Amino acid sequence: MLRSAPPSVPPTESTPSPPAPVTLDEAARQAGAAAGWVEQNWATWVNTGLRILLIIAIAVTLRFLIRRALTKLIDRMNRSAQAVEGTALGGLLVNAERRRQRSEAIGSVLRSVASFLIMGTAVLMVLGAFQINLAPLLASAGVAGVAIGFGARNLVTDFLSGVFMILEDQYGVGDSIDAGVASGEVIEVGLRVTKLRGADGEIWYVRNGEIKRIGNLSQGWATAAVDVTVRPTEDLDALRKLIEGVAEEMAAEEPWNERLWGPIEVLGLTEVLIDSMTLRVAAKTMPGKALGVERELRWRLKRAFDAAGVRIVGGLPLPVEDAPADPTAGMAAPSAFASPTTPQSLAATPLQHPPSIPQPSTGSNLSKG
């Protein structure tokens, strides 16, 4: 009796098929194709690699040379500032430390910008060497730059204002400035925000883009001016000599001889009124020291005027002392009717009838006859 063969089981997906054996001829053919591909492209690889190395070498060298040139330029600026320090010209300029800080800040910004431009250009050239299409990348960067510019326009404005502020040396740390929105002493200068300390100790954070005008009270020199108001009857020549004596005494003492950069002068009369006249006294001082010089000058002038008997007038009028009460103020004025002999009294007196004269009787006379 014949038996039927078992049905064949189809292979399932989970059953891996055995790899096809690689023959020697197939391996030789693949090795030859790979060698041919390498032989065809090795020149391109070498060319691309050399180009990339050359780009990197040029970028690094150029960055080093530019940064070194900027550093030497900053050092030369600092040496020039130190050379004029202590001279008449140096007195009109900012101090050496201030110039050093400013030059270091400018050098740091310029070096950062130079490094960004050089290395950014090198990266783009390396990507181009790899046959990467840079047009979509540049277009995307342009669109992103426009979007960032619209979204962060205030930040860009603050940054650009800070850069120009540092380049133009509008103010620095330690300066007393009036920035419009706030005033005080500069304690920190940044590319985006400037920190000021006010007169009461508060700290103001002012964005550089919000500063429309700046009044620097610490650059060059300052002026101390004092107005003195006296009576118009005072002798002007005597007042001038008195003020000049006070000025010479003050200029010879410490520390006013260093803070005063010029003689204290009497500029003349600024106002002449019926009951007063005003003299102006002024002097050129060290930056930031004008207020202290004015206070000291007022102090000395007041003492000198008191000693010389010169009265300073102005302000509210002095109160007038009340006079003693007049005892006759409450008495009525004498009346013309008080005396009976005055014409007014006589006119007001009623008329008096004259006394009647007695008449003699007729009957009595007849009886007597």
Wavefront OBJ file of the C-alpha trace (Angstrom):
o trace
v 0.000 0.000 0.000
v 1.485 3.312 -1.131
v 1.658 6.258 1.309
v 1.149 9.854 0.124
v 3.972 12.361 0.699
v 3.401 14.941 3.511
v 2.195 18.281 2.306
v 4.886 20.909 1.956
v 4.724 23.727 4.566
v 5.118 27.166 3.035
v 7.853 29.218 4.669
v 6.576 31.874 7.079
v 7.911 35.388 7.488
v 9.426 34.556 10.867
v 11.579 31.925 9.325
v 14.710 33.638 7.982
v 15.926 32.536 4.630
v 19.520 31.432 4.558
v 21.867 34.025 2.976
v 22.928 33.382 -0.490
v 26.505 32.232 -0.599
v 28.942 34.849 -1.961
v 31.145 33.446 -4.527
v 34.723 34.470 -5.093
v 33.876 36.057 -8.391
v 31.130 38.213 -6.833
v 33.475 39.438 -4.100
v 36.129 40.305 -6.624
v 33.582 42.206 -8.687
v 32.386 44.282 -5.672
v 35.939 45.031 -4.592
v 36.775 46.191 -8.065
v 33.717 48.480 -8.164
v 34.628 50.036 -4.807
v 38.223 50.541 -5.884
v 37.057 52.154 -9.091
v 34.709 54.479 -7.215
v 37.478 55.480 -4.835
v 39.845 55.990 -7.730
v 37.316 58.216 -9.454
v 36.527 60.379 -6.379
v 39.782 60.535 -4.428
v 40.883 63.644 -6.295
v 37.626 65.396 -5.389
v 38.034 64.408 -1.761
v 41.583 65.639 -1.602
v 40.629 68.862 -3.355
v 37.708 69.456 -0.976
v 39.768 68.650 2.102
v 42.581 70.948 1.040
v 40.095 73.722 0.316
v 38.509 73.340 3.748
v 41.901 73.337 5.455
v 42.946 76.414 3.497
v 39.720 78.239 4.415
v 40.141 77.413 8.110
v 43.818 78.397 8.084
v 43.121 81.728 6.380
v 40.193 82.484 8.737
v 42.213 81.705 11.883
v 45.211 83.691 10.639
v 43.097 86.673 9.603
v 41.239 86.640 12.905
v 44.519 86.549 14.839
v 46.033 89.412 12.848
v 42.967 91.635 13.134
v 42.583 91.047 16.868
v 46.276 91.749 17.371
v 46.056 94.961 15.355
v 43.070 96.114 17.390
v 44.881 95.331 20.640
v 47.927 97.349 19.549
v 45.685 100.239 18.521
v 43.999 100.252 21.926
v 47.373 100.158 23.708
v 48.596 103.078 21.615
v 45.488 105.077 22.541
v 46.121 104.374 26.228
v 49.762 105.455 25.961
v 48.713 108.682 24.248
v 46.259 109.398 27.057
v 48.915 108.739 29.709
v 51.365 111.031 27.916
v 49.092 114.091 28.210
v 47.951 113.337 31.743
v 49.047 116.034 34.151
v 49.405 118.693 31.452
v 47.083 121.562 30.595
v 45.629 119.523 27.748
v 45.156 116.511 29.963
v 43.139 118.593 32.397
v 40.506 119.187 29.731
v 40.327 115.497 28.832
v 39.020 112.578 30.802
v 41.444 110.780 33.104
v 43.658 107.932 31.978
v 41.668 105.248 33.801
v 38.472 106.430 32.185
v 40.074 106.378 28.737
v 41.504 102.928 29.426
v 38.091 101.522 30.334
v 36.499 103.114 27.289
v 39.215 101.866 24.948
v 38.977 98.359 26.386
v 35.218 98.345 25.855
v 35.613 99.565 22.279
v 38.333 96.983 21.621
v 36.194 94.179 23.014
v 33.259 95.132 20.791
v 35.442 95.449 17.677
v 37.198 92.144 18.328
v 33.874 90.364 18.814
v 32.472 91.832 15.603
v 35.605 90.924 13.646
v 35.579 87.350 14.955
v 31.882 86.940 14.139
v 32.280 88.203 10.578
v 35.414 86.204 9.809
v 34.300 82.907 11.327
v 30.781 83.244 9.926
v 32.163 83.772 6.430
v 34.492 80.793 6.879
v 31.602 78.525 7.918
v 29.612 79.518 4.839
v 32.603 78.826 2.587
v 33.121 75.389 4.174
v 29.477 74.515 3.561
v 29.889 75.638 -0.029
v 32.912 73.364 -0.401
v 30.674 70.420 0.514
v 28.408 71.294 -2.427
v 25.617 72.395 -0.079
v 23.165 74.809 -1.617
v 23.382 77.942 0.509
v 20.556 79.836 -1.176
v 17.755 78.353 1.004
v 19.918 78.819 4.093
v 20.618 82.466 3.316
v 16.977 83.085 2.444
v 15.866 81.509 5.728
v 18.434 83.561 7.612
v 17.163 86.704 5.917
v 13.555 85.961 6.803
v 14.517 85.070 10.370
v 16.545 88.263 10.632
v 13.600 90.354 9.487
v 11.278 88.605 11.942
v 13.730 89.049 14.810
v 14.255 92.667 13.808
v 10.528 93.392 14.003
v 10.048 91.442 17.206
v 13.124 92.730 19.011
v 13.452 96.199 17.502
v 13.736 97.765 20.948
v 16.575 95.415 21.814
v 18.354 96.231 18.554
v 17.838 99.953 19.163
v 19.256 99.681 22.681
v 22.264 97.714 21.446
v 23.093 100.112 18.608
v 22.649 103.116 20.898
v 25.015 101.534 23.426
v 27.638 100.871 20.742
v 27.551 104.459 19.486
v 27.519 105.769 23.044
v 30.754 103.911 23.789
v 32.365 104.871 20.489
v 31.524 108.562 20.953
v 32.427 108.558 24.673
v 29.232 110.304 25.686
v 29.641 109.267 29.334
v 31.404 106.687 31.462
v 31.489 105.159 34.924
v 31.745 107.856 37.576
v 30.225 110.645 35.490
v 27.283 112.681 36.721
v 24.777 112.926 33.895
v 21.269 114.153 33.200
v 19.649 111.641 30.847
v 16.229 113.275 30.766
v 14.320 110.301 32.169
v 16.720 110.092 35.146
v 19.817 111.788 36.495
v 22.636 110.751 38.793
v 26.077 109.150 38.860
v 26.860 106.409 36.340
v 27.786 103.186 38.135
v 27.674 100.776 35.174
v 27.653 101.163 31.407
v 26.361 98.348 29.201
v 25.479 97.914 25.562
v 21.776 97.713 26.432
v 21.236 99.324 29.859
v 22.945 102.120 31.802
v 22.758 102.102 35.615
v 22.547 105.429 37.470
v 22.596 106.165 41.195
v 20.347 109.082 42.081
v 20.863 111.785 44.672
v 18.824 109.842 47.260
v 20.695 106.572 46.667
v 18.181 104.957 44.321
v 19.438 103.022 41.291
v 17.951 103.779 37.877
v 18.097 101.265 35.022
v 17.859 103.309 31.835
v 17.676 101.640 28.421
v 20.132 103.185 26.004
v 17.486 103.402 23.295
v 15.280 105.560 25.563
v 17.949 108.228 26.085
v 17.201 111.104 23.716
v 19.589 113.639 25.219
v 22.469 113.514 27.680
v 23.924 116.278 29.798
v 27.349 115.252 31.113
v 28.337 117.229 34.196
v 31.744 115.577 34.640
v 33.628 116.149 31.401
v 36.070 119.024 30.875
v 35.375 121.549 33.631
v 32.468 122.960 35.636
v 31.415 126.441 36.729
v 30.623 127.459 40.299
v 28.432 130.585 40.402
v 27.172 132.406 43.502
v 24.735 135.343 43.498
v 24.956 137.808 46.412
v 22.101 140.270 46.981
v 22.890 143.370 49.034
v 21.397 146.800 49.640
v 21.714 149.274 46.762
v 23.461 151.784 49.020
v 26.552 149.580 49.481
v 29.891 150.666 48.023
v 30.639 148.519 44.966
v 34.403 149.033 45.103
v 34.503 147.994 48.745
v 32.401 144.933 47.963
v 34.762 143.937 45.124
v 37.817 144.200 47.381
v 36.067 142.218 50.103
v 35.101 139.423 47.696
v 38.575 139.323 46.150
v 40.107 138.942 49.602
v 37.819 136.001 50.372
v 38.652 134.441 46.984
v 42.421 134.693 47.520
v 42.138 133.168 50.985
v 40.023 130.288 49.709
v 42.272 129.580 46.703
v 45.315 129.250 48.975
v 43.825 126.561 51.231
v 43.447 122.808 50.820
v 41.590 121.201 49.114
v 40.145 124.212 47.305
v 43.426 125.021 45.560
v 43.069 121.741 43.623
v 39.341 122.019 42.963
v 39.602 125.573 41.676
v 40.897 125.579 38.102
v 40.690 129.343 37.740
v 40.482 132.510 39.830
v 37.266 133.471 41.561
v 36.014 136.511 39.680
v 33.359 139.129 40.309
v 31.452 139.179 37.029
v 29.476 142.290 37.951
v 25.884 143.229 38.631
v 23.155 140.976 37.307
v 20.176 142.853 38.740
v 19.565 146.313 40.202
v 16.259 147.047 41.940
v 14.939 149.806 44.158
v 15.656 147.944 47.386
v 18.472 145.538 46.333
v 21.230 144.721 43.853
v 22.736 141.342 42.940
v 26.420 140.576 42.319
v 27.535 137.389 40.585
v 30.728 135.597 41.623
v 31.965 132.663 39.481
v 34.974 130.364 39.088
v 36.025 127.439 36.906
v 36.282 124.228 38.939
v 37.123 120.574 38.658
v 34.329 118.497 37.069
v 31.776 117.399 39.617
v 33.077 119.732 42.353
v 31.134 122.878 41.507
v 28.442 122.313 44.136
v 30.951 121.947 46.965
v 32.842 125.057 45.852
v 29.613 127.075 45.764
v 28.685 126.043 49.301
v 32.110 126.883 50.698
v 32.182 130.222 48.873
v 28.768 131.211 50.264
v 29.930 130.263 53.741
v 33.035 132.454 53.520
v 31.234 135.386 51.896
v 28.567 135.383 54.615
v 31.174 135.484 57.368
v 33.149 138.210 55.622
v 30.059 140.352 55.032
v 28.973 139.986 58.647
v 32.398 141.050 59.840
v 32.375 144.088 57.516
v 28.822 145.086 58.448
v 27.406 144.427 54.969
v 23.822 143.312 55.106
v 22.654 140.596 52.694
v 19.062 141.170 51.664
v 16.534 139.165 49.726
v 13.843 136.620 50.384
v 10.871 137.396 52.579
v 10.678 140.899 54.171
v 11.561 141.199 57.827
v 8.573 141.428 60.196
v 7.887 144.967 61.510
v 7.593 145.252 65.279
v 4.249 146.596 66.497
v 4.387 150.160 67.971
v 3.060 150.667 71.520
v -0.617 151.455 71.669
v -1.540 155.171 71.749
v -3.603 155.883 74.873
v -5.400 158.709 73.096
v -6.368 156.511 70.122
v -9.661 155.567 71.777
v -10.584 159.147 72.722
v -13.027 161.093 70.621
v -11.915 164.260 68.935
v -12.791 167.501 70.761
v -16.170 168.887 69.719
v -16.902 172.484 68.931
v -20.058 172.178 71.025
v -18.097 171.369 74.180
v -17.490 175.066 74.911
v -20.603 177.331 75.304
v -18.707 180.320 73.962
v -17.959 178.897 70.520
v -20.018 180.176 67.602
v -21.385 176.678 67.026
v -22.597 176.432 70.604
v -24.093 179.923 70.484
v -25.865 179.116 67.201
v -27.271 175.934 68.654
v -28.493 177.589 71.920
v -32.242 178.481 71.823
v -33.146 182.178 71.980
v -34.006 183.531 75.427
v -37.060 185.886 75.853
v -36.167 189.285 77.399
v -37.548 189.916 80.914
v -40.873 191.802 81.067
v -40.866 195.465 82.486
v -43.610 196.169 85.070
v -46.078 199.022 84.094
v -47.219 201.623 86.725
v -50.860 201.421 87.693
v -53.121 204.561 86.918
v -55.456 204.249 89.888
v -52.754 204.549 92.416
v -51.387 207.655 90.819
v -54.737 209.349 90.847
v -55.268 208.609 94.466
v -51.933 210.108 95.282
v -52.889 213.387 93.512
l 1 2 3 4 5 6 7 8 9 10 11 12 13 14 15 16 17 18 19 20 21 22 23 24 25 26 27 28 29 30 31 32 33 34 35 36 37 38 39 40 41 42 43 44 45 46 47 48 49 50 51 52 53 54 55 56 57 58 59 60 61 62 63 64 65 66 67 68 69 70 71 72 73 74 75 76 77 78 79 80 81 82 83 84 85 86 87 88 89 90 91 92 93 94 95 96 97 98 99 100 101 102 103 104 105 106 107 108 109 110 111 112 113 114 115 116 117 118 119 120 121 122 123 124 125 126 127 128 129 130 131 132 133 134 135 136 137 138 139 140 141 142 143 144 145 146 147 148 149 150 151 152 153 154 155 156 157 158 159 160 161 162 163 164 165 166 167 168 169 170 171 172 173 174 175 176 177 178 179 180 181 182 183 184 185 186 187 188 189 190 191 192 193 194 195 196 197 198 199 200 201 202 203 204 205 206 207 208 209 210 211 212 213 214 215 216 217 218 219 220 221 222 223 224 225 226 227 228 229 230 231 232 233 234 235 236 237 238 239 240 241 242 243 244 245 246 247 248 249 250 251 252 253 254 255 256 257 258 259 260 261 262 263 264 265 266 267 268 269 270 271 272 273 274 275 276 277 278 279 280 281 282 283 284 285 286 287 288 289 290 291 292 293 294 295 296 297 298 299 300 301 302 303 304 305 306 307 308 309 310 311 312 313 314 315 316 317 318 319 320 321 322 323 324 325 326 327 328 329 330 331 332 333 334 335 336 337 338 339 340 341 342 343 344 345 346 347 348 349 350 351 352 353 354 355 356 357 358 359 360 361 362 363 364 365 366 367 368 369
